[in-house]
Amino acid sequence: MTNSDMTLGEAVYRYIESKNSVLSPSTVRGYYRIRRNHYQSIMPKALSEIDNETIQVATNMEASRYSPKTVRNAYGLVHATLQMYRSDLRLNITLPQKIKPRFYIPEKSEIEQIYKKIKGTDLEIPFLLASQCGLRPSEIRGLTTDCICKGTIEIRCAVVCDMKGKERKKPPKSYAGYRTLPIPPDFEKLMLQNAKGKQICELSAKKVSEKWHDFLIENNFYPFRFYDLRHYFASQALLVGIPQKYIAEMMGHSSTNMIEQVYQHTFVSAMEGFKSIVRKNFEQLMNR
């Protein structure tokens, strides 16, 4: 079978298989989900039948059903597949306009209230690692006792689920993901005392997320995502004046782009404080 005889669906499967050993299990899982659920109107078409108009019409249909981010992710897989198997096709597709993501970032006072309630539970250590160290859930699951050394934790790997739901250890998302973070002596002691064998967190990333949601509901807190604790860490670091380059390094990013585009949130209490300064300067000018 030549490339042009393949259907787009077959080509997508071949593309995923060709990248299977170099992509993370979660990325592969996401690709298969896209293959099953998106661009279904053109998946049965032969590659030779596909042109810009065909893809644009299919993209318009996707945009009527899904968020811009979801459509862009799905199109990214289609585009990469066509680059591999239809290199002669120069794509010029208009995608839906990006929408700025909205996150719920808890205030420092709310984090303190949550900690009072969560202390002593199996969520305490994951909560502290996410909110005070900025770790991803998969990195929390990958922590072992030999990652702890003299007031620091070393991020060496992550644990994610493959297509069958089985946990697999993998390297950090990028070279920047290898990093060392400071922790206080009391937290070091807490982790070592509660470790199950070598494992710091016995709960999978999925289980942490589920238990976190239940905890917030049961204790009458706003039900924000566990991952948003990482956003809280970044925003607090910006608020206290840590330069973006250092925050990016602590969070495992190779550049400050993510800090600028995603994590740079404002806190209501801090904004009110800054507004008070502006108001005071305004009043001083008028009273001179």
Secondary structure, 3 states (H helix, E strand, C coil): CCHHHCEHHHHHHHHHHHHCCCCCHHHHHHHHHHHHHCCCCCCCCEHHHCCHHHHHHHHHHHHHHCCHHHHHHHHHHHHHHHHHHCCCCCCCCCCCCCCCCCCCCCCHHHHHHHHHHHCCCCCHHHHHHHHHHCCCHHHHHHCEHHHECCCEEEECCEEEECCCCCEEEECCCCHHHCEEEECCHHHHHHHHHHCECCECCCCCHHHHHHHHHHHHHHCCCCCCCCCHHHHHHHHHHHHCCCCHHHHHHHHCCCCCHHHHHHHCCCCHHHHHHHHHHHHHHHHHHHHC
